[in-house]
Amino acid sequence: MNLKHVIERRFESATQSYDWRDCALYAHGLGLGSDPLDEDELPYVYEGRAQCAVPSQCMVLGWPAFWHADPATGIDWVNIVHGEQRFELHRPLPLAATIRATHRLRSVVDKGAGRGALIYFDTEIADAQSGEAIASLQATQFLRGDGGCGSHGVPPPVTPALREGVAPSASLEYRTAPQAALLYRLVSRDYMPIHADPVVARQAGFERPISHGLNTMGLACRAVLKRFSPGQGTRLRSMFVRFASPAYPGETIRVELFDEDETIRFRAVAVERNVTVLDRGECVLAGA
């Protein structure tokens, strides 16, 4: 990676309009509505039941152009995976809006030659007309092929691991569709080919295209809402997760939930392989 170019790079703001139909399609991308009799999930996919947006949809608004593939960056973009993600909603996500997203690189952490590097990337989402803040996003990108490049800036604090030996207070399982990644890339506008092209996936060291990490995180959001806030999606205020290992479309994802006072902790497991795909998860809900 060309560290000097990356830290001096400026990112254009992105403007995006969306409406109730985009919100319903995003929810379908997470599998909501798979049981048409589930009245807790129906408002996310049906405009006739006081429709509302899934809170995690804020993560896919104003998606920046895939700048990593610019040869000037020197980044081995094929080997990028999502490392961590956090979002904080400053108000409930509107069902329809025109938003402006501004992006900045916060820091780069060099893990050493042969060990990769981490990029910490911040996004602020606001209403394009009023300027009112809607959400703040923090993403960690793991550049597996770019160690030895040097570091820059100060990364955010580390989120602690889950306590060992504690049984979950609840768990929910979701069977994902074989074409889940192909659908999610359309509703999220994340067109990274590692999620669709078997050739690129194999170049990156995977047996087949992998699921989007944000899709799996969306499943965790779905589980939190179902268990702790059915029918009240606007209560969800913030969410964080570390992507421990990629999931594959078609797998069953078990979301394990731990109720720790005001904070909900969670992890997720790909059931068929018994592999943890999300860990260190935490979520905060506003009072009822």
C-alpha positions as CSV (number, residue, x, y, z in Angstrom):
1,M,0.0,0.0,0.0
2,N,1.2,3.5,-0.8
3,L,0.6,5.0,2.6
4,K,1.3,8.6,1.6
5,H,-1.2,8.5,-1.2
6,V,-3.9,6.8,1.0
7,I,-3.6,9.3,3.9
8,E,-3.6,12.3,1.5
9,R,-6.6,11.0,-0.5
10,R,-9.8,13.0,-0.2
11,F,-13.2,11.3,-0.6
12,E,-16.1,12.9,-2.3
13,S,-19.4,13.1,-0.4
14,A,-22.2,10.9,-1.7
15,T,-25.8,11.9,-2.1
16,Q,-28.5,9.2,-2.2
17,S,-32.3,9.2,-2.3
18,Y,-34.2,6.2,-1.0
19,D,-37.9,5.4,-0.3
20,W,-40.1,2.8,1.4
21,R,-39.6,0.4,-1.4
22,D,-35.8,0.4,-0.9
23,C,-36.3,-0.2,2.8
24,A,-38.5,-3.2,2.1
25,L,-36.0,-4.6,-0.4
26,Y,-33.2,-4.2,2.2
27,A,-35.3,-6.1,4.7
28,H,-35.9,-8.9,2.2
29,G,-32.1,-9.0,1.7
30,L,-31.9,-10.0,5.4
31,G,-34.6,-12.6,5.0
32,L,-37.3,-10.7,6.9
33,G,-40.7,-11.7,5.8
34,S,-39.7,-15.3,5.3
35,D,-42.6,-16.2,7.6
36,P,-45.5,-14.1,6.2
37,L,-47.4,-14.7,9.5
38,D,-44.7,-13.1,11.7
39,E,-46.3,-9.9,12.6
40,D,-43.2,-8.6,14.3
41,E,-41.3,-8.6,11.0
42,L,-44.1,-7.6,8.7
43,P,-43.8,-3.8,9.2
44,Y,-40.3,-4.0,7.7
45,V,-41.4,-5.5,4.4
46,Y,-45.0,-4.4,4.0
47,E,-46.1,-0.8,3.6
48,G,-49.6,-1.5,5.0
49,R,-48.5,-2.1,8.6
50,A,-47.0,1.2,9.8
51,Q,-43.8,0.4,7.8
52,C,-40.4,1.2,9.3
53,A,-36.8,0.8,8.2
54,V,-34.5,-1.8,9.6
55,P,-32.0,0.2,11.7
56,S,-28.9,-1.6,10.2
57,Q,-29.9,-0.2,6.7
58,C,-28.0,3.0,7.7
59,M,-24.8,1.0,7.0
60,V,-25.4,0.8,3.3
61,L,-26.4,4.4,2.6
62,G,-24.1,6.7,0.7
63,W,-21.7,3.8,-0.1
64,P,-18.4,5.3,-1.3
65,A,-16.9,4.3,-4.6
66,F,-14.5,1.3,-4.4
67,W,-11.4,3.5,-4.2
68,H,-9.1,0.7,-3.1
69,A,-8.8,-0.7,-6.6
70,D,-7.2,2.6,-7.9
71,P,-3.6,1.5,-8.9
72,A,-2.3,4.7,-7.2
73,T,-3.2,3.2,-3.8
74,G,-1.0,0.2,-4.2
75,I,-3.6,-1.9,-2.3
76,D,-4.0,-5.6,-3.0
77,W,-7.7,-5.1,-3.2
78,V,-8.6,-8.8,-3.9
79,N,-7.5,-9.6,-0.4
80,I,-9.6,-7.0,1.5
81,V,-12.1,-8.3,4.0
82,H,-14.4,-6.4,6.4
83,G,-12.8,-6.5,9.9
84,E,-15.3,-4.6,12.2
85,Q,-18.3,-2.3,11.9
86,R,-20.1,0.1,14.2
87,F,-23.0,2.3,13.7
88,E,-24.8,4.9,15.9
89,L,-28.2,6.3,15.0
90,H,-28.7,9.9,16.2
91,R,-32.4,9.5,15.4
92,P,-34.6,6.7,14.0
93,L,-33.7,6.0,10.4
94,P,-36.3,7.7,8.1
95,L,-38.4,5.5,5.8
96,A,-37.6,7.8,3.0
97,A,-35.0,10.6,2.6
98,T,-32.2,12.1,0.6
99,I,-29.0,11.8,2.5
100,R,-25.5,13.0,2.1
101,A,-22.6,10.8,3.3
102,T,-19.2,12.2,4.1
103,H,-16.2,10.0,4.5
104,R,-12.7,10.2,6.0
105,L,-9.9,7.9,6.8
106,R,-9.3,7.9,10.5
107,S,-6.1,5.7,10.8
108,V,-4.0,3.0,9.4
109,V,-2.5,0.2,11.6
110,D,0.4,-1.8,10.1
111,K,0.4,-5.3,11.5
112,G,3.8,-6.0,9.9
113,A,5.1,-7.6,6.8
114,G,3.1,-10.6,5.8
115,R,0.5,-9.9,8.5
116,G,-1.6,-7.2,6.7
117,A,-2.8,-3.8,7.7
118,L,-6.0,-2.3,9.1
119,I,-7.8,0.8,7.7
120,Y,-10.2,2.6,10.0
121,F,-12.8,4.5,8.0
122,D,-15.5,6.9,9.3
123,T,-18.7,8.0,7.6
124,E,-21.2,10.6,8.7
125,I,-24.8,10.5,7.3
126,A,-27.0,13.5,7.4
127,D,-30.2,14.7,5.8
128,A,-29.1,16.4,2.5
129,Q,-31.6,19.3,2.9
130,S,-31.6,20.1,6.6
131,G,-28.1,18.9,7.5
132,E,-29.6,17.0,10.5
133,A,-27.3,14.1,11.6
134,I,-28.8,10.7,11.0
135,A,-26.0,8.2,11.7
136,S,-22.3,7.8,12.3
137,L,-20.5,4.7,11.0
138,Q,-17.0,3.3,11.7
139,A,-15.6,0.6,9.5
140,T,-12.4,-1.5,9.9
141,Q,-11.1,-2.9,6.7
142,F,-8.5,-5.7,6.9
143,L,-6.0,-5.5,4.1
144,R,-4.6,-9.0,4.3
145,G,-2.0,-8.4,1.5
146,D,-0.6,-5.0,2.6
147,G,1.5,-5.4,5.8
148,G,4.8,-3.5,6.1
149,C,3.3,-0.2,4.8
150,G,3.6,1.9,8.0
151,S,0.9,3.3,10.3
152,H,-0.9,6.6,10.6
153,G,-3.3,8.2,13.1
154,V,-5.0,6.8,16.2
155,P,-7.4,3.8,16.0
156,P,-10.6,3.7,18.1
157,P,-10.7,1.8,21.4
158,V,-10.9,-2.0,21.3
159,T,-14.3,-3.5,22.1
160,P,-13.8,-6.2,24.8
161,A,-14.4,-9.9,24.1
162,L,-17.5,-11.7,25.4
163,R,-17.2,-13.2,28.9
164,E,-16.2,-16.8,28.7
165,G,-18.4,-19.6,30.0
166,V,-21.6,-17.5,30.0
167,A,-24.6,-19.2,28.4
168,P,-26.6,-17.1,26.0
169,S,-30.0,-15.8,27.2
170,A,-31.5,-16.6,23.8
171,S,-30.5,-17.8,20.3
172,L,-32.2,-17.5,17.0
173,E,-31.3,-19.4,13.7
174,Y,-31.7,-18.1,10.2
175,R,-31.2,-20.3,7.1
176,T,-29.7,-18.1,4.4
177,A,-30.5,-18.6,0.8
178,P,-27.9,-19.9,-1.7
179,Q,-28.3,-16.7,-3.7
180,A,-28.2,-14.5,-0.6
181,A,-25.0,-12.6,-1.5
182,L,-26.2,-12.0,-5.0
183,L,-29.4,-10.4,-3.6
184,Y,-27.7,-8.5,-0.9
185,R,-25.1,-6.8,-3.2
186,L,-28.1,-5.3,-5.1
187,V,-29.9,-4.0,-2.1
188,S,-26.7,-2.7,-0.4
189,R,-24.9,-1.5,-3.5
190,D,-21.7,-3.2,-2.3
191,Y,-20.5,-4.7,-5.6
192,M,-17.2,-6.2,-4.3
193,P,-16.8,-9.2,-6.7
194,I,-15.6,-11.5,-3.9
195,H,-19.3,-11.9,-3.1
196,A,-20.4,-12.9,-6.6
197,D,-17.5,-14.1,-8.8
198,P,-16.1,-17.6,-8.0
199,V,-12.8,-16.7,-9.7
200,V,-12.2,-13.7,-7.5
201,A,-13.2,-15.6,-4.4
202,R,-10.7,-18.3,-5.2
203,Q,-8.0,-15.7,-5.8
204,A,-8.7,-14.4,-2.3
205,G,-8.4,-17.9,-0.8
206,F,-12.0,-18.9,-0.4
207,E,-13.7,-21.9,-1.9
208,R,-16.6,-19.9,-3.3
209,P,-18.1,-16.4,-3.0
210,I,-18.6,-15.3,0.6
211,S,-21.4,-13.5,2.3
212,H,-21.2,-9.8,3.0
213,G,-20.1,-9.2,6.5
214,L,-22.8,-6.5,6.8
215,N,-25.4,-9.0,5.7
216,T,-24.5,-11.3,8.6
217,M,-24.5,-8.3,10.9
218,G,-27.9,-7.4,9.6
219,L,-29.1,-10.9,10.6
220,A,-27.8,-10.1,14.1
221,C,-29.8,-6.9,14.1
222,R,-32.8,-8.9,13.0
223,A,-32.3,-11.3,15.9
224,V,-31.9,-8.4,18.4
225,L,-35.1,-6.8,17.3
226,K,-37.0,-10.0,17.4
227,R,-35.9,-11.0,20.9
228,F,-35.6,-7.6,22.7
229,S,-37.7,-5.1,20.7
230,P,-40.4,-6.8,18.6
231,G,-42.3,-4.2,16.7
232,Q,-40.2,-1.3,18.0
233,G,-37.2,-1.1,15.6
234,T,-36.8,2.6,16.3
235,R,-35.5,1.8,19.8
236,L,-32.2,0.4,18.4
237,R,-29.5,3.1,18.9
238,S,-26.1,1.5,18.2
239,M,-24.4,-1.7,17.2
240,F,-20.9,-3.1,16.9
241,V,-19.4,-6.3,15.6
242,R,-16.1,-7.9,14.7
243,F,-16.2,-10.2,11.7
244,A,-14.4,-13.3,13.0
245,S,-14.6,-15.4,9.9
246,P,-16.6,-15.3,6.6
247,A,-19.9,-16.9,6.2
248,Y,-21.1,-18.5,3.0
249,P,-24.5,-18.1,1.3
250,G,-26.8,-21.0,2.1
251,E,-25.5,-21.6,5.6
252,T,-27.6,-21.5,8.8
253,I,-26.5,-18.6,11.0
254,R,-27.2,-18.9,14.8
255,V,-27.2,-15.6,16.6
256,E,-26.5,-16.1,20.3
257,L,-27.7,-13.2,22.5
258,F,-26.4,-12.2,26.0
259,D,-28.4,-9.6,28.0
260,E,-25.9,-7.5,30.0
261,D,-28.0,-4.8,31.7
262,E,-28.4,-2.0,29.2
263,T,-26.1,-3.5,26.6
264,I,-26.9,-6.6,24.6
265,R,-23.9,-8.7,23.6
266,F,-24.0,-11.3,20.8
267,R,-22.0,-13.5,18.6
268,A,-23.0,-15.6,15.5
269,V,-22.0,-19.1,14.4
270,A,-22.2,-20.8,11.0
271,V,-24.0,-23.9,12.3
272,E,-23.0,-26.4,9.6
273,R,-19.3,-25.7,10.1
274,N,-19.5,-24.7,13.8
275,V,-17.4,-21.6,13.0
276,T,-17.9,-18.3,14.7
277,V,-18.5,-15.6,12.1
278,L,-19.4,-12.7,14.3
279,D,-18.0,-12.0,17.8
280,R,-17.6,-9.1,20.3
281,G,-21.0,-8.0,19.2
282,E,-22.8,-5.3,21.2
283,C,-26.0,-3.4,20.8
284,V,-27.8,-0.6,22.7
285,L,-31.5,0.0,22.8
286,A,-33.3,3.1,24.0
287,G,-35.8,2.8,26.8
288,A,-39.2,1.5,25.9
